[in-house]
């Protein structure tokens, strides 16, 4: 189930100041902060060995809807499993607070991941699960936790043909907040 928890950015708070599992409330609270959130259907059943091309083909209609705006011409699929040989290196890289010069747009088709958004004096933790579409505007400070035993498949949309390019802030803020597991 999708979940939003909002903490003070200073960290140290054992409990969030706000918490919700309601998709409509999550969408509204994120929209107030400039973040896009939608719940979509995930009708395709992927095989455990599905390669990126198969994932993209299974979700061609959803991809076409997003790309119809002309904003995100580049798309790829990422699948992370507990046995992925680079899972720990990827986790550490994504756990470092960073920004992008373009929007970060994800559609989770399987599994889950935790997006942490550092906006002003708040940290918003968005647990994304299958069916969640998230659009984080360019320049938003954030990090992502896929957990120690990651299990997710996501379609990523880019306006940059180079794909995922991060500018790391060097702030260890992620260390002060709960992780996925």
DRENGULO-215308 format. One record per residue: x, y, z negated of N, C-alpha, C, CB in turn; residue number from 1; residue in one letter. Coordinates in pm, whole numbers, plus 50000, padded with zeros to 5 digits. Atoms other than C-alpha are relative to their C-alpha. Glycine has a CB too. Layout:
<nodes>
+-------+-------+-------+-------+-------+-------+-------+-------+-------+-------+-------+-------+-----+--------+
:    nx :    ny :    nz :   cax :   cay :   caz :    cx :    cy :    cz :   cbx :   cby :   cbz : num : residu :
+-------+-------+-------+-------+-------+-------+-------+-------+-------+-------+-------+-------+-----+--------+
:     X :     Y :     Z :     X :     Y :     Z :     X :     Y :     Z :     X :     Y :     Z : NUM :      A :
...
+-------+-------+-------+-------+-------+-------+-------+-------+-------+-------+-------+-------+-----+--------+
</nodes>
This chain:
<nodes>
+-------+-------+-------+-------+-------+-------+-------+-------+-------+-------+-------+-------+-----+--------+
:    nx :    ny :    nz :   cax :   cay :   caz :    cx :    cy :    cz :   cbx :   cby :   cbz : num : residu :
+-------+-------+-------+-------+-------+-------+-------+-------+-------+-------+-------+-------+-----+--------+
: 50084 : 49883 : 50000 : 50000 : 50000 : 50000 : 50089 : 50124 : 50000 : 49904 : 49999 : 49879 :   1 :      X :
: 49928 : 49874 : 49993 : 50131 : 50343 : 50094 : 49988 : 50071 : 49865 : 49946 : 50090 : 50115 :   2 :      X :
: 50000 : 49933 : 50130 : 50225 : 50554 : 49793 : 50080 : 50129 : 50010 : 50058 : 49908 : 49890 :   3 :      X :
: 49928 : 49873 : 50011 : 50330 : 50913 : 49722 : 50021 : 50029 : 49853 : 49922 : 50115 : 50069 :   4 :      X :
: 49966 : 49954 : 50134 : 50509 : 51020 : 49404 : 50077 : 50131 : 50015 : 50083 : 49893 : 49920 :   5 :      X :
: 49933 : 49871 : 49994 : 50617 : 51380 : 49345 : 50068 : 50025 : 49866 : 49900 : 50116 : 50034 :   6 :      X :
: 49917 : 49974 : 50117 : 50899 : 51462 : 49101 : 50059 : 50140 : 50007 : 50112 : 49894 : 49989 :   7 :      X :
: 49921 : 49877 : 49995 : 51074 : 51783 : 48998 : 50138 : 49968 : 50058 : 50013 : 50064 : 49857 :   8 :      X :
: 49873 : 50027 : 49933 : 51393 : 51812 : 49206 : 50117 : 49987 : 49904 : 50029 : 50110 : 50100 :   9 :      X :
: 49891 : 50012 : 50097 : 51606 : 51839 : 48892 : 50025 : 49858 : 49955 : 49971 : 50085 : 49881 :  10 :      X :
: 49985 : 50140 : 50037 : 51551 : 51471 : 48835 : 49982 : 49982 : 49850 : 50136 : 49947 : 50043 :  11 :      X :
: 50009 : 50031 : 50141 : 51544 : 51300 : 48500 : 49859 : 49973 : 49951 : 50058 : 50111 : 49922 :  12 :      X :
: 50138 : 50026 : 50042 : 51164 : 51282 : 48486 : 49969 : 49852 : 50016 : 49899 : 50086 : 50082 :  13 :      X :
: 50031 : 50142 : 49994 : 51061 : 50930 : 48398 : 49875 : 49973 : 50083 : 49982 : 49944 : 49858 :  14 :      X :
: 50124 : 50017 : 49926 : 50718 : 50977 : 48548 : 49982 : 50114 : 50099 : 49879 : 49994 : 49904 :  15 :      X :
: 50024 : 49893 : 49904 : 50617 : 51168 : 48858 : 49893 : 50097 : 49949 : 49957 : 49941 : 50136 :  16 :      X :
: 50102 : 49902 : 50037 : 50413 : 51485 : 48819 : 49870 : 49973 : 50074 : 50049 : 50143 : 50029 :  17 :      X :
: 50118 : 50037 : 49922 : 50172 : 51348 : 49081 : 50029 : 49867 : 50067 : 49964 : 50110 : 50105 :  18 :      X :
: 49985 : 50131 : 49938 : 50113 : 50999 : 49218 : 49868 : 49962 : 50065 : 50044 : 49892 : 49895 :  19 :      X :
: 50123 : 50038 : 49931 : 49865 : 50866 : 49475 : 50024 : 49883 : 50096 : 49942 : 50120 : 50077 :  20 :      X :
: 50003 : 50109 : 49901 : 49786 : 50553 : 49677 : 49896 : 50026 : 50108 : 49972 : 49867 : 49931 :  21 :      X :
: 50108 : 49968 : 49908 : 49501 : 50722 : 49866 : 50058 : 50062 : 50128 : 49898 : 50096 : 49934 :  22 :      X :
: 49942 : 49948 : 49876 : 49604 : 50768 : 50234 : 49955 : 50142 : 50035 : 49966 : 49909 : 50113 :  23 :      X :
: 50048 : 49866 : 49969 : 49384 : 51078 : 50274 : 50066 : 50104 : 49910 : 49847 : 50007 : 49985 :  24 :      X :
: 49933 : 49908 : 50093 : 49532 : 51241 : 49964 : 50148 : 50012 : 50035 : 49984 : 49951 : 49854 :  25 :      X :
: 49859 : 49996 : 49961 : 49883 : 51146 : 50073 : 50017 : 50091 : 50121 : 50053 : 49857 : 50032 :  26 :      X :
: 49991 : 49918 : 49879 : 49825 : 51301 : 50415 : 49981 : 50147 : 49967 : 49894 : 49955 : 50103 :  27 :      X :
: 50028 : 49860 : 50035 : 49681 : 51621 : 50263 : 50115 : 50061 : 49922 : 49870 : 50011 : 49920 :  28 :      X :
: 49889 : 49948 : 50081 : 49958 : 51663 : 50004 : 50126 : 50020 : 50083 : 50029 : 49906 : 49883 :  29 :      X :
: 49883 : 49985 : 49913 : 50228 : 51604 : 50264 : 49980 : 50113 : 50100 : 50030 : 49867 : 50074 :  30 :      X :
: 50028 : 49893 : 49904 : 50059 : 51837 : 50514 : 50021 : 50137 : 49938 : 49855 : 49988 : 50053 :  31 :      X :
: 49977 : 49873 : 50071 : 50070 : 52116 : 50253 : 50148 : 50038 : 50001 : 49950 : 49991 : 49856 :  32 :      X :
: 49855 : 49979 : 50003 : 50448 : 52075 : 50268 : 50063 : 49986 : 50139 : 50065 : 49901 : 49903 :  33 :      X :
: 49951 : 50005 : 49863 : 50475 : 52051 : 50648 : 50037 : 49863 : 50052 : 50115 : 50087 : 50012 :  34 :      X :
: 49966 : 50138 : 49963 : 50510 : 51671 : 50665 : 49875 : 49935 : 50061 : 50052 : 49918 : 49876 :  35 :      X :
: 50111 : 50071 : 49938 : 50291 : 51467 : 50901 : 49992 : 49857 : 49951 : 50014 : 50002 : 50151 :  36 :      X :
: 50021 : 50137 : 50045 : 50142 : 51141 : 50773 : 49866 : 49952 : 50053 : 50005 : 49989 : 49845 :  37 :      X :
: 50123 : 50061 : 49949 : 49886 : 50916 : 50940 : 50005 : 49850 : 49975 : 49980 : 50030 : 50151 :  38 :      X :
: 50010 : 50146 : 50006 : 49763 : 50559 : 50903 : 49950 : 49952 : 50135 : 49903 : 49953 : 49883 :  39 :      X :
: 50035 : 50057 : 49871 : 49753 : 50362 : 51229 : 49979 : 49850 : 49985 : 50108 : 50030 : 50105 :  40 :      X :
: 50016 : 50145 : 49993 : 49649 : 50010 : 51319 : 50132 : 49937 : 50047 : 49883 : 49961 : 50096 :  41 :      X :
: 49884 : 50077 : 49954 : 49923 : 49749 : 51366 : 49949 : 49866 : 50054 : 50106 : 49978 : 49884 :  42 :      X :
: 50065 : 50120 : 49948 : 49746 : 49498 : 51591 : 50095 : 49890 : 50046 : 49912 : 50038 : 50114 :  43 :      X :
: 49908 : 50100 : 49946 : 50056 : 49322 : 51725 : 50060 : 49916 : 49888 : 50113 : 50069 : 50080 :  44 :      X :
: 49929 : 50090 : 50089 : 50195 : 49018 : 51550 : 50132 : 49966 : 50067 : 49916 : 49869 : 49968 :  45 :      X :
: 49868 : 50021 : 49943 : 50567 : 49002 : 51609 : 50061 : 49870 : 49950 : 50093 : 50117 : 49968 :  46 :      X :
: 49928 : 50119 : 50044 : 50777 : 48688 : 51599 : 50114 : 50044 : 49908 : 50055 : 49918 : 50122 :  47 :      X :
: 49891 : 49970 : 50094 : 51046 : 48673 : 51331 : 50129 : 50036 : 50072 : 50023 : 49882 : 49908 :  48 :      X :
: 49878 : 49972 : 49924 : 51307 : 48700 : 51605 : 49979 : 50106 : 50108 : 50051 : 49872 : 50064 :  49 :      X :
: 50031 : 49900 : 49898 : 51147 : 48981 : 51805 : 50114 : 50099 : 50016 : 49870 : 50074 : 49965 :  50 :      X :
: 49895 : 49904 : 49966 : 51407 : 49195 : 51977 : 49935 : 50137 : 50024 : 50080 : 49955 : 50126 :  51 :      X :
: 50056 : 49866 : 49981 : 51365 : 49573 : 52020 : 49910 : 50013 : 50123 : 50111 : 50100 : 50010 :  52 :      X :
: 50083 : 49988 : 49879 : 51230 : 49541 : 52376 : 49862 : 49939 : 49980 : 50070 : 49933 : 50120 :  53 :      X :
: 50128 : 50066 : 50028 : 50957 : 49302 : 52258 : 49915 : 50086 : 49905 : 50023 : 49858 : 49939 :  54 :      X :
: 50070 : 49913 : 50095 : 50866 : 49536 : 51968 : 49942 : 50120 : 50073 : 50095 : 50046 : 49887 :  55 :      X :
: 50046 : 49884 : 49925 : 50844 : 49835 : 52200 : 49886 : 49964 : 50096 : 50117 : 50061 : 50078 :  56 :      X :
: 50106 : 50044 : 49909 : 50632 : 49640 : 52450 : 49870 : 49974 : 49924 : 50042 : 49872 : 50076 :  57 :      X :
: 50120 : 50030 : 50079 : 50392 : 49527 : 52176 : 49927 : 50127 : 49956 : 50038 : 49917 : 49878 :  58 :      X :
: 50059 : 49874 : 50045 : 50333 : 49889 : 52074 : 50005 : 50108 : 50108 : 50072 : 50049 : 49876 :  59 :      X :
: 49990 : 49906 : 49887 : 50346 : 50048 : 52421 : 49889 : 50106 : 49998 : 49995 : 49923 : 50132 :  60 :      X :
: 50109 : 49903 : 50001 : 50004 : 50214 : 52379 : 50023 : 50108 : 49894 : 49866 : 49928 : 49974 :  61 :      X :
: 49973 : 49903 : 50106 : 50094 : 50380 : 52047 : 50117 : 50090 : 50038 : 50030 : 49927 : 49866 :  62 :      X :
: 49884 : 49923 : 49955 : 50429 : 50489 : 52190 : 49958 : 50103 : 50105 : 50110 : 49907 : 50057 :  63 :      X :
: 50047 : 49910 : 49894 : 50257 : 50638 : 52495 : 49921 : 50117 : 49942 : 49913 : 49923 : 50101 :  64 :      X :
: 50076 : 49892 : 50063 : 50021 : 50837 : 52269 : 50093 : 50106 : 49941 : 49908 : 49943 : 49889 :  65 :      X :
: 49905 : 49906 : 50061 : 50314 : 50992 : 52081 : 50078 : 50074 : 50107 : 50097 : 49926 : 49905 :  66 :      X :
: 49917 : 49938 : 49897 : 50518 : 51055 : 52393 : 49919 : 50089 : 50096 : 50071 : 49893 : 50079 :  67 :      X :
: 50083 : 49919 : 49911 : 50223 : 51216 : 52576 : 50020 : 50150 : 49977 : 49852 : 49965 : 49982 :  68 :      X :
: 49975 : 49858 : 50029 : 50307 : 51545 : 52403 : 50127 : 50051 : 50067 : 50009 : 50023 : 49848 :  69 :      X :
: 49874 : 49962 : 49937 : 50646 : 51541 : 52573 : 50108 : 50037 : 49900 : 49978 : 50114 : 50094 :  70 :      X :
: 49905 : 49958 : 50104 : 50817 : 51614 : 52240 : 50106 : 49895 : 49971 : 49927 : 50032 : 49873 :  71 :      X :
: 49909 : 50108 : 50041 : 50979 : 51274 : 52181 : 50023 : 49902 : 50116 : 49944 : 49924 : 49878 :  72 :      X :
: 49981 : 50086 : 49884 : 51105 : 51126 : 52509 : 50081 : 49872 : 49973 : 50068 : 50078 : 50107 :  73 :      X :
: 49916 : 50116 : 50030 : 51347 : 50880 : 52343 : 49937 : 49921 : 49887 : 50145 : 50044 : 49962 :  74 :      X :
: 50059 : 50087 : 50100 : 51222 : 50582 : 52146 : 50086 : 49874 : 49987 : 49852 : 49964 : 50037 :  75 :      X :
: 49935 : 50130 : 50019 : 51379 : 50274 : 51991 : 49929 : 49928 : 49887 : 50152 : 50016 : 49970 :  76 :      X :
: 50057 : 50079 : 50109 : 51292 : 50001 : 51744 : 50114 : 49950 : 49914 : 49913 : 49881 : 50054 :  77 :      X :
: 49901 : 50051 : 50094 : 51482 : 49902 : 51434 : 49932 : 49894 : 49914 : 50060 : 50115 : 49912 :  78 :      X :
: 50050 : 50107 : 50086 : 51433 : 49579 : 51244 : 50111 : 49967 : 49901 : 49956 : 49872 : 50083 :  79 :      X :
: 49902 : 50029 : 50104 : 51606 : 49521 : 50914 : 49945 : 49886 : 49915 : 50031 : 50127 : 49912 :  80 :      X :
: 50040 : 50117 : 50077 : 51595 : 49188 : 50732 : 50102 : 49976 : 49888 : 49988 : 49874 : 50091 :  81 :      X :
: 49908 : 50025 : 50112 : 51750 : 49061 : 50407 : 50131 : 49934 : 50042 : 49932 : 49914 : 49898 :  82 :      X :
: 49877 : 50067 : 49956 : 52006 : 48862 : 50608 : 50079 : 50080 : 50104 : 49966 : 49864 : 50058 :  83 :      X :
: 49926 : 49917 : 49904 : 52118 : 49150 : 50833 : 50141 : 50022 : 49947 : 49927 : 50138 : 50024 :  84 :      X :
: 49862 : 49992 : 50050 : 52499 : 49154 : 50812 : 50043 : 50142 : 49957 : 50094 : 49951 : 50107 :  85 :      X :
: 49961 : 49863 : 50034 : 52517 : 49536 : 50785 : 49900 : 50069 : 49908 : 50017 : 50082 : 50126 :  86 :      X :
: 50107 : 49939 : 50079 : 52222 : 49589 : 50550 : 50054 : 50089 : 49888 : 49913 : 49892 : 49940 :  87 :      X :
: 49949 : 49919 : 50111 : 52430 : 49719 : 50257 : 50066 : 50127 : 50050 : 50099 : 49919 : 49916 :  88 :      X :
: 49938 : 49879 : 49944 : 52633 : 49960 : 50471 : 49894 : 50098 : 50049 : 50095 : 49964 : 50117 :  89 :      X :
: 50109 : 49913 : 49955 : 52314 : 50094 : 50632 : 49929 : 50062 : 49880 : 49900 : 49920 : 50087 :  90 :      X :
: 50070 : 49947 : 50117 : 52147 : 50128 : 50293 : 50077 : 50116 : 49939 : 49978 : 49889 : 49895 :  91 :      X :
: 49920 : 49893 : 50062 : 52434 : 50332 : 50152 : 50002 : 50126 : 50086 : 50143 : 49951 : 49977 :  92 :      X :
: 49999 : 49884 : 49911 : 52445 : 50558 : 50457 : 49867 : 50075 : 49991 : 50027 : 49957 : 50147 :  93 :      X :
: 50131 : 49937 : 50002 : 52070 : 50624 : 50452 : 49966 : 50060 : 49864 : 49894 : 49900 : 50040 :  94 :      X :
: 50026 : 49949 : 50135 : 52073 : 50683 : 50072 : 50067 : 50134 : 49973 : 50047 : 49900 : 49898 :  95 :      X :
: 49936 : 49870 : 50016 : 52292 : 50991 : 50116 : 49909 : 50108 : 50057 : 50140 : 50003 : 50070 :  96 :      X :
: 50087 : 49894 : 49952 : 52089 : 51310 : 50140 : 50056 : 50060 : 50128 : 49983 : 50110 : 49892 :  97 :      X :
: 49959 : 49947 : 49871 : 52096 : 51447 : 50494 : 49884 : 50075 : 50064 : 50050 : 49888 : 50092 :  98 :      X :
: 50100 : 49934 : 49917 : 51911 : 51655 : 50750 : 50024 : 49957 : 50144 : 50008 : 50157 : 49985 :  99 :      X :
: 49986 : 50022 : 49856 : 51858 : 51628 : 51124 : 49964 : 50130 : 50070 : 49910 : 49882 : 50050 : 100 :      X :
: 50033 : 49881 : 49922 : 51846 : 51898 : 51388 : 49873 : 49979 : 50082 : 50118 : 50038 : 50093 : 101 :      X :
: 50127 : 50031 : 49934 : 51531 : 51731 : 51520 : 49907 : 49934 : 49898 : 50023 : 49906 : 50124 : 102 :      X :
: 50096 : 50069 : 50086 : 51217 : 51584 : 51367 : 50043 : 49854 : 49983 : 49857 : 50009 : 50058 : 103 :      X :
: 49983 : 50144 : 50020 : 51250 : 51239 : 51213 : 49860 : 49940 : 50001 : 50079 : 49967 : 49865 : 104 :      X :
: 50134 : 50054 : 49980 : 50950 : 51040 : 51333 : 50008 : 49848 : 49999 : 49937 : 50052 : 50133 : 105 :      X :
: 49998 : 50145 : 50014 : 50880 : 50681 : 51230 : 49858 : 49945 : 49995 : 50077 : 49959 : 49874 : 106 :      X :
: 50123 : 50077 : 50011 : 50598 : 50433 : 51278 : 50039 : 49862 : 49949 : 49923 : 49992 : 50139 : 107 :      X :
: 49967 : 50129 : 50059 : 50628 : 50134 : 51046 : 49901 : 49896 : 50050 : 49998 : 50007 : 49845 : 108 :      X :
: 50087 : 50105 : 49949 : 50492 : 49821 : 51213 : 50004 : 49875 : 49914 : 50038 : 49965 : 50143 : 109 :      X :
: 49990 : 50111 : 50095 : 50608 : 49574 : 50947 : 50079 : 50047 : 49878 : 50069 : 49875 : 50066 : 110 :      X :
: 49919 : 49977 : 50118 : 50741 : 49581 : 50594 : 49980 : 50136 : 49936 : 50143 : 49984 : 50034 : 111 :      X :
: 50010 : 49873 : 50072 : 50819 : 49893 : 50394 : 50136 : 50065 : 49983 : 49935 : 49978 : 49865 : 112 :      X :
: 49880 : 49922 : 50027 : 51071 : 50167 : 50324 : 49961 : 50125 : 49924 : 50074 : 50036 : 50132 : 113 :      X :
: 50027 : 49885 : 50087 : 51099 : 50464 : 50086 : 50069 : 50125 : 50054 : 50046 : 49971 : 49856 : 114 :      X :
: 49949 : 49870 : 49957 : 51139 : 50814 : 50236 : 49995 : 50093 : 49881 : 49919 : 50057 : 50121 : 115 :      X :
: 49991 : 49904 : 50110 : 51253 : 51071 : 49979 : 50031 : 50136 : 50061 : 50108 : 49957 : 49895 : 116 :      X :
: 49992 : 49869 : 49938 : 51200 : 51432 : 50082 : 50029 : 50105 : 49894 : 49870 : 50034 : 50076 : 117 :      X :
: 49960 : 49895 : 50095 : 51378 : 51715 : 49897 : 49953 : 50133 : 50059 : 50156 : 50001 : 49974 : 118 :      X :
: 50062 : 49879 : 49947 : 51156 : 52016 : 49959 : 49987 : 50100 : 49885 : 49859 : 49970 : 50065 : 119 :      X :
: 50004 : 49899 : 50106 : 51217 : 52325 : 49745 : 50037 : 49941 : 49867 : 49863 : 50063 : 49992 : 120 :      X :
: 49971 : 50050 : 50134 : 51195 : 52231 : 49380 : 49931 : 49865 : 49973 : 49956 : 50102 : 49895 : 121 :      X :
: 50065 : 50130 : 50013 : 51030 : 51893 : 49447 : 50075 : 49892 : 50079 : 49855 : 50008 : 50048 : 122 :      X :
: 49962 : 50117 : 49922 : 51128 : 51545 : 49557 : 49875 : 49916 : 50016 : 50117 : 49917 : 49931 : 123 :      X :
: 50118 : 50080 : 49968 : 50849 : 51358 : 49731 : 50047 : 49863 : 50046 : 49911 : 50070 : 50109 : 124 :      X :
: 49966 : 50136 : 49958 : 50888 : 50982 : 49750 : 49878 : 49941 : 50068 : 50046 : 49913 : 49878 : 125 :      X :
: 50109 : 50055 : 49919 : 50675 : 50833 : 50026 : 50034 : 49855 : 50032 : 49978 : 50084 : 50131 : 126 :      X :
: 49982 : 50142 : 49969 : 50654 : 50454 : 50026 : 49919 : 49973 : 50125 : 49955 : 49908 : 49879 : 127 :      X :
: 50064 : 50027 : 49871 : 50579 : 50377 : 50390 : 49991 : 49850 : 50020 : 50077 : 50066 : 50117 : 128 :      X :
: 50023 : 50141 : 49973 : 50431 : 50042 : 50482 : 49942 : 49986 : 50140 : 49906 : 49937 : 49895 : 129 :      X :
: 50053 : 50026 : 49866 : 50299 : 49878 : 50797 : 49877 : 50086 : 50026 : 49966 : 49851 : 50017 : 130 :      X :
: 50110 : 49913 : 49962 : 50068 : 50122 : 50973 : 50025 : 50147 : 49970 : 49877 : 49956 : 49932 : 131 :      X :
: 49972 : 49860 : 50035 : 50227 : 50440 : 50837 : 50082 : 50068 : 50110 : 50075 : 50009 : 49866 : 132 :      X :
: 49931 : 49915 : 49903 : 50332 : 50711 : 51083 : 50040 : 50126 : 49923 : 49907 : 50035 : 50126 : 133 :      X :
: 49947 : 49888 : 50076 : 50555 : 50978 : 50928 : 50080 : 50090 : 50092 : 50087 : 49952 : 49883 : 134 :      X :
: 49923 : 49902 : 49923 : 50687 : 51299 : 51086 : 50059 : 50101 : 49903 : 49911 : 50070 : 50107 : 135 :      X :
: 49926 : 49911 : 50088 : 50954 : 51485 : 50892 : 50065 : 50108 : 50088 : 50109 : 49922 : 49916 : 136 :      X :
: 49947 : 49893 : 49914 : 51038 : 51827 : 51044 : 50152 : 50012 : 49993 : 49936 : 50133 : 49963 : 137 :      X :
: 49856 : 49973 : 49993 : 51392 : 51910 : 51154 : 50041 : 50089 : 49883 : 50038 : 50067 : 50136 : 138 :      X :
: 49945 : 49918 : 50107 : 51606 : 52053 : 50877 : 49956 : 49960 : 49861 : 49965 : 50140 : 50022 : 139 :      X :
: 50047 : 50042 : 50132 : 51421 : 51877 : 50592 : 50105 : 49911 : 49934 : 49864 : 49925 : 50012 : 140 :      X :
: 49904 : 50083 : 50074 : 51662 : 51741 : 50331 : 49928 : 49874 : 49954 : 50060 : 50079 : 49878 : 141 :      X :
: 50064 : 50126 : 50036 : 51588 : 51374 : 50272 : 50102 : 49888 : 49994 : 49889 : 49966 : 50099 : 142 :      X :
: 49926 : 50125 : 49994 : 51717 : 51022 : 50224 : 49899 : 49888 : 50012 : 50093 : 49981 : 49874 : 143 :      X :
: 50088 : 50114 : 49975 : 51576 : 50677 : 50289 : 50057 : 49878 : 49928 : 49985 : 49972 : 50152 : 144 :      X :
: 49957 : 50124 : 50064 : 51590 : 50358 : 50083 : 49923 : 49884 : 50059 : 49982 : 50006 : 49847 : 145 :      X :
: 50063 : 50119 : 49944 : 51525 : 50026 : 50248 : 50006 : 49884 : 49902 : 50068 : 49961 : 50131 : 146 :      X :
: 49993 : 50103 : 50102 : 51596 : 49828 : 49929 : 50118 : 49907 : 50021 : 49873 : 49920 : 49998 : 147 :      X :
: 49884 : 50091 : 49993 : 51859 : 49565 : 49855 : 49972 : 49877 : 50087 : 50039 : 49954 : 49859 : 148 :      X :
: 50040 : 50111 : 49913 : 51664 : 49298 : 50047 : 49901 : 50057 : 50102 : 49937 : 49880 : 49918 : 149 :      X :
: 50090 : 49929 : 49908 : 51524 : 49508 : 50334 : 49917 : 49908 : 50087 : 50079 : 50093 : 50088 : 150 :      X :
: 50090 : 50074 : 49912 : 51229 : 49385 : 50533 : 49906 : 50100 : 50065 : 49920 : 49889 : 49921 : 151 :      X :
: 50087 : 49907 : 49931 : 51089 : 49633 : 50781 : 50034 : 50004 : 50148 : 50011 : 50139 : 49940 : 152 :      X :
: 49986 : 49972 : 49857 : 51037 : 49707 : 51147 : 49934 : 50134 : 50023 : 49936 : 49886 : 50090 : 153 :      X :
: 50054 : 49867 : 49974 : 50991 : 50064 : 51262 : 50034 : 50043 : 50141 : 50054 : 50102 : 49898 : 154 :      X :
: 49975 : 49937 : 49871 : 50960 : 50246 : 51589 : 50041 : 50143 : 49970 : 49873 : 49995 : 50094 : 155 :      X :
: 49944 : 49868 : 50025 : 51168 : 50562 : 51594 : 49988 : 50085 : 50126 : 50148 : 49990 : 49955 : 156 :      X :
: 50019 : 49906 : 49890 : 51092 : 50865 : 51812 : 50101 : 50113 : 49985 : 49855 : 50055 : 50002 : 157 :      X :
: 49898 : 49895 : 50001 : 51356 : 51125 : 51908 : 49978 : 50098 : 50113 : 50140 : 49939 : 50010 : 158 :      X :
: 49994 : 49904 : 49889 : 51382 : 51444 : 52109 : 50143 : 50016 : 50048 : 49941 : 50136 : 49958 : 159 :      X :
: 49858 : 49999 : 49967 : 51758 : 51384 : 52131 : 50037 : 49863 : 50058 : 50088 : 50035 : 49874 : 160 :      X :
: 49965 : 50130 : 49942 : 51881 : 51111 : 52369 : 50106 : 49924 : 49920 : 50049 : 50020 : 50141 : 161 :      X :
: 49898 : 50067 : 50082 : 52164 : 51038 : 52122 : 49938 : 49921 : 49886 : 50099 : 50103 : 49944 : 162 :      X :
: 50065 : 50074 : 50108 : 51908 : 50906 : 51873 : 50028 : 50059 : 49864 : 50043 : 49855 : 50003 : 163 :      X :
: 49985 : 49960 : 50140 : 51976 : 50920 : 51498 : 50135 : 50068 : 49979 : 49986 : 49878 : 49907 : 164 :      X :
: 49879 : 49922 : 50029 : 52228 : 51196 : 51421 : 49971 : 50078 : 49873 : 50039 : 50096 : 50121 : 165 :      X :
: 50023 : 49938 : 50131 : 52257 : 51314 : 51059 : 50109 : 50100 : 49966 : 49990 : 49894 : 49891 : 166 :      X :
: 49906 : 49908 : 50062 : 52421 : 51608 : 50887 : 49985 : 49978 : 49850 : 49973 : 50152 : 50042 : 167 :      X :
: 50006 : 50033 : 50142 : 52502 : 51493 : 50532 : 50025 : 50124 : 49915 : 50102 : 49889 : 49966 : 168 :      X :
: 49989 : 49881 : 50085 : 52459 : 51752 : 50254 : 50110 : 49986 : 49895 : 49869 : 50027 : 49931 : 169 :      X :
: 49901 : 50022 : 50105 : 52706 : 51595 : 50009 : 49941 : 50007 : 49859 : 50111 : 50102 : 50013 : 170 :      X :
: 50068 : 49992 : 50130 : 52450 : 51639 : 49727 : 49966 : 49858 : 49953 : 49871 : 50088 : 50011 : 171 :      X :
: 50031 : 50134 : 50050 : 52427 : 51324 : 49509 : 49860 : 49988 : 49940 : 50102 : 49959 : 49896 : 172 :      X :
: 50135 : 49994 : 50057 : 52059 : 51402 : 49434 : 49931 : 49863 : 50000 : 49915 : 50099 : 50078 : 173 :      X :
: 50068 : 50130 : 49991 : 51945 : 51053 : 49543 : 50028 : 49912 : 49878 : 50044 : 49927 : 50128 : 174 :      X :
: 49962 : 50082 : 50116 : 52125 : 50905 : 49241 : 49909 : 50026 : 49880 : 50144 : 50027 : 49961 : 175 :      X :
: 50084 : 49963 : 50115 : 51874 : 51077 : 49007 : 49855 : 49953 : 50012 : 50002 : 50150 : 49984 : 176 :      X :
: 50138 : 50038 : 49976 : 51560 : 50918 : 49149 : 49986 : 49849 : 50018 : 49946 : 50072 : 50123 : 177 :      X :
: 50021 : 50144 : 49985 : 51405 : 50570 : 49157 : 50031 : 49951 : 50140 : 49858 : 49965 : 49963 : 178 :      X :
: 49974 : 50065 : 49873 : 51510 : 50333 : 49432 : 49881 : 49908 : 50032 : 50134 : 49919 : 49997 : 179 :      X :
: 50110 : 50086 : 49954 : 51287 : 50096 : 49627 : 49984 : 49877 : 49913 : 50023 : 49958 : 50144 : 180 :      X :
: 50018 : 50121 : 50081 : 51366 : 49792 : 49414 : 50042 : 50017 : 49858 : 50075 : 49886 : 50059 : 181 :      X :
+-------+-------+-------+-------+-------+-------+-------+-------+-------+-------+-------+-------+-----+--------+
</nodes>
